[in-house]
Amino acid sequence: MTSLLCTERLCAGYGKIVAVRDFDLSIEEGEIVALLGANGAGKSTTLGAIAGLVDVKSGRVLLGDRDVTSFAAERLVRLGLSLVPEGRRIFSRLTIAENLAVGASGRGGKDAETEERVLDLFPILRERHALPAGTLSGGEQQQLAIGRALMARPRILLLDEPSLGLAPILVKRLFELVAQLRREQGLTILLVEQNVHRSLEIADRAYVMRVGQVIAEGTREELLRGRVMQAYLGGRGLREQEVEAAT
C-alpha cells in the first residue's frame, strides 16, 4: 500500500549546511505521527523540506506515488498539504476574516462552507471575526493559525511546535483538538513537538531525531521500552517523572 506521505533518504538544510541527513519517514492516511527531539535536532528543518520551504539537498519527498521534491510550497498546498508554522505567523494587522481568506487563497479563493466549519471548530474566531488578529491571545492566535491552514482543505496537516509558549491548560486543549481533527475530519497529521508526553498520548507512531538523524521510531509503547529512547529521555528531552506519567 502506498503511503500518503513519505520521504526517502531526505537530506535538507540551508546554504552549505546540511541539517537533516538520510531521513526516511512514512505516514499512512488517517495517522497521527509525531516527530520528537530536542532543540536543534532538525525537526523543523524536516517539516520545512516536506512543505517546500527548505532546500532539499538529496533524496525524495512523495505524496502518494507522486514525487513532489522540487515543488514550491504553493503547489503543495493545492495538492492538499498545509503547514502550521512555528510561532503561528499570523497577519496581526489583518482581521481574523482576512487571515482565513489568505488560507483559502491557496485552494482557489473564498470558501464559505469550509470557513463555517472552521468557525464552528473555533468559536472565538467567529466571535471576533472582524477584529484585527493581533488582538487575540497566544492560544487564540494558535487557533487562528490552525484555522487558516484548514481553510486550504488539506489532506495532510503539518504542525510545527503548536504548543510552544502556551499555558498548560491550553496545551491540553490543543492536543485534544489535534486528536479531534483526525477523528472527525479524517486528517492525516505530522506533528513536530518537544512535549513528548502529550505527543505520545495522541500519536499512532513517532520518530525521534537527534542531530539531524532518526535515532528511534515506533509506537508509544515501543519507544518507551527502547534503549535509545531511554537515553534520549534521560537527557534534555523528557524528565524521568514525565516518563513515569506516560506509562
KEMAR-428852 format. One record per residue (C-alpha): x negated, y, z negated. Coordinates in steps of 0.2 Angstrom, whole numbers, padded with zeros to 4 digits, always signed. Each point is the difference from the previous one (the first is absolute). Example, Ala and Ser with C-alpha at 12.3 -4.5 7.8 and 13.67 -1.06 7.14 Angstrom:
<mardrens>
-0062-0022-0039
-0006+0017+0003
</mardrens>
This chain:
<mardrens>
+0000+0000+0000
-0007+0017+0005
-0002+0012-0015
+0009+0017+0001
-0017+0009-0004
-0018-0007+0000
-0017+0006+0001
-0015-0011+0007
-0018+0004-0007
+0005+0018-0001
-0014+0012-0003
+0004+0019-0002
-0007+0016-0007
-0005+0018+0003
-0013+0005+0012
-0015-0011-0003
+0007-0007-0016
+0008-0017+0000
+0011+0000-0016
+0009-0017+0004
-0008-0015+0007
+0007-0016+0008
+0018+0002-0008
+0012-0013+0004
+0018+0002-0005
+0017-0007+0005
+0018+0005-0005
+0015-0009+0004
+0017+0009+0003
+0009+0004-0016
-0016-0002-0011
-0007+0012-0013
-0019-0001+0000
-0011+0010-0011
-0017+0006+0003
-0009+0002-0017
-0017+0007-0005
-0009+0013-0009
-0004+0018+0007
-0011-0001+0015
+0004-0018+0004
+0006+0004+0017
+0019-0002-0002
+0005+0017+0007
-0012-0002+0014
+0008-0016+0005
+0017+0007-0001
-0006+0015+0011
-0008-0012+0013
+0017-0010+0001
+0010+0016+0002
-0011+0008+0014
-0008+0013-0011
-0018-0007-0003
-0012-0006+0013
-0001-0018+0003
-0018-0005+0003
+0004-0018+0005
+0013-0014-0002
+0019+0001+0003
+0016+0006-0007
+0016-0010+0007
+0018+0004-0002
+0008-0016+0004
-0009-0007+0015
-0005+0018+0006
-0017+0007-0002
+0002+0018-0006
-0018+0003-0006
-0002+0016+0011
+0017+0007-0002
+0003+0017-0007
+0010+0002-0016
+0015+0008+0009
+0001-0015+0012
-0001-0012-0015
+0015+0009-0008
+0010-0003+0015
-0004-0018-0001
+0007-0001-0018
-0015+0003-0011
+0001+0015-0012
-0013+0006-0013
+0004+0008-0017
-0017+0009-0003
-0009+0002-0016
+0004+0016-0008
+0017+0001+0009
-0005+0014+0012
+0017+0007+0001
+0003+0017+0008
+0003+0010-0016
+0007+0016+0009
+0012-0009+0011
+0017-0006-0007
+0003-0018-0005
+0011-0001+0016
-0014+0006+0011
-0012-0012-0008
+0012-0014+0004
+0002+0006+0018
-0019+0000+0002
+0001-0019-0004
+0014-0003+0012
-0010+0009+0014
-0011-0015+0002
+0014-0011+0006
+0010+0012+0011
+0006+0014-0011
+0015+0003-0011
+0008-0016-0007
+0015+0004-0011
+0004-0018-0004
-0018-0004-0006
+0000+0017-0010
+0016-0005-0009
-0008-0016-0005
-0015+0009-0007
+0010+0012-0009
+0010-0014-0008
-0016-0008-0005
-0007+0017-0008
+0015+0010-0006
-0012+0014-0006
-0004+0003+0018
+0018+0002+0004
+0003+0012-0014
-0015+0011+0005
+0001-0002+0018
-0001+0018+0005
-0014+0004-0013
-0018+0002+0004
-0009-0017-0003
-0013+0009-0011
+0014+0002-0013
+0000-0019-0004
-0009-0008-0014
-0014-0013+0004
+0012-0015-0001
+0013+0009+0011
-0014+0004+0013
-0004-0018+0000
+0018-0004+0004
+0000+0012+0014
-0017-0007+0007
+0008-0017+0000
+0016+0007+0007
-0009+0009+0014
-0008-0016+0005
+0016-0010+0000
+0007+0013+0012
-0010-0008+0014
+0009-0017-0003
-0015-0010-0003
-0002-0019+0000
-0015+0001-0010
-0004+0013-0014
-0018+0004-0005
+0000+0008-0018
-0017+0008-0005
-0001+0002-0019
+0018+0005-0003
-0001-0001-0019
-0015+0012-0001
+0003+0015-0012
+0017-0006-0005
+0006-0002-0018
+0003-0019-0006
+0019+0001+0001
-0001+0006+0018
-0013-0013+0004
+0012-0014-0006
+0014+0008+0011
-0011+0001+0015
-0005-0018+0000
+0019-0004-0002
+0003+0010+0015
-0013-0009+0010
+0008-0017-0004
+0017+0007+0004
-0006+0006+0017
-0005-0018+0004
+0015-0007-0007
+0014+0011+0007
-0008+0006+0016
-0012-0015+0005
-0015+0011+0001
-0017-0007+0001
-0012+0009-0012
-0019+0002-0002
-0003+0008-0016
-0017+0008-0005
-0001+0002-0019
-0011+0000-0015
+0014-0004-0012
-0004-0019+0001
+0014-0005-0013
+0014+0008+0009
-0006-0005+0017
-0001-0018-0004
+0018+0000-0007
+0007+0004+0016
-0012-0006+0013
+0001-0017+0009
-0019+0000+0002
-0014+0011-0002
-0018+0003+0006
-0013+0007-0011
-0014+0011+0007
-0017+0005-0006
-0012+0011+0010
+0009-0002+0016
+0003-0018+0000
+0013-0013-0007
-0006-0009-0015
+0016-0010-0004
+0017-0003+0007
+0016-0009-0005
+0016+0000-0010
+0001+0008-0017
-0003-0016-0008
-0014-0005+0010
-0009+0016-0002
+0002+0001-0019
-0007-0018-0001
-0015+0003+0012
-0018+0004-0006
-0003+0014+0012
+0016+0009-0005
-0005-0002-0018
-0016+0008+0003
+0008+0014+0009
+0013+0002-0014
-0014+0000-0013
-0007+0015+0008
+0008+0017+0003
+0015-0007+0010
+0011-0007-0014
-0002-0001-0019
+0002-0017-0009
+0016+0005-0008
+0007+0004+0016
-0004-0018+0006
+0008-0007-0015
+0016+0011+0003
+0001-0007+0018
-0001-0018-0004
</mardrens>
